[in-house]
Amino acid sequence: MNDIAPQVPVSEARAFLDSARLGQRTVLDVRQDFEYAEGHLPGATLIPLPELAERAKELDPALPTLVYCRSGRRSQAGANLLSGLDFRDVVSIQGGILAWDGAQAAGPQDLGLAVLLSAASAQEVLERAWGMELALGEYYSALAASAADAEAATLFKRLAGFEEKHRRTLTEIWKRLGGDDVDAFEERARTSVAPGSLEGGISAADYLGLLGEPASAPEALELAMAVEAQAMDLYLRRAKDETDADLRRTLVLLAEEEKTHLKLLGAFADSRKRF
């Protein structure tokens, strides 16, 4: 399993662009189409983060790849995903376009990837995934209760509802695998991960400590995208190394679920025409 993709400051990103010609490196913009249209780095390829898992084959994994977004959150998740797909040399711009333009922005975080590594069966993976979905829903509900921005509060409530639906989907998958005692499954799931562990393996406290509490709906939406992309990356990485066919199929199915969430978030961002 590859390491977390490194972050580089703007000065190193500029040096990268100056030293490598087009065709000898990839500059990847993982923002939405409308953001790209408003301004982007010269020669950048646009693949919005919600589409990256499906479209990574459009990129050359042998070329050095520089990934960026608005603030560095989505680009870190995208760079991690590409690194997990064996891209040779992937880095993310610390602070994103905001830093590139001289504005102040919090740097992206290293996210945990170890929560599912010790799960030995499809059932255990589903239990841990369910537990992380529960923690993420509670995290969004807590942010909704504390949000100073009314639009952000509404968005966080909606995101919490997404996680509740996702838990129901995970329970249905568990039943299709032969499980018959739903209450027992969900009880095990509640205690299968450390309290507060979110999708992607990082705790809610660490998210807030690294990123700060989102102060607006755009920040809330961007954070949600990063969380979902990290979860998809987690499942795909585990699936890549898994030899048990049933477990691998379950992990891929979970990754597809996260990709669906990402697409919903991307469509919502496009409908707003802003981050």
Buried (B, 14 or more C-beta within 10 A) or exposed (E): EBEBBBBBEBEBBBEBBEEBEEEEBBBBBBBBBEBBEEEBBEEBBBBBBBBBBEEBEEBBBEBBBBBBBBBBBBBBBBBBBBBBBEBEBBBBBBBBBBBBEEEEBBBBBBBBBEBBEEBEEBBBBBBBBBBBBBBBBBBBBBBBEEBEBEEBBBBBBBBBEBBEEBBEBBBEBBEEBEBEEEEEBBEBBBEBBEEBBBBBBBBBEBBBEBBEBBEBBBBBBBBBBBBBBBBBBBBBBBBBEBEEEEBBBBBBBBBBBBBBBBBBBBEBBBEBEEB
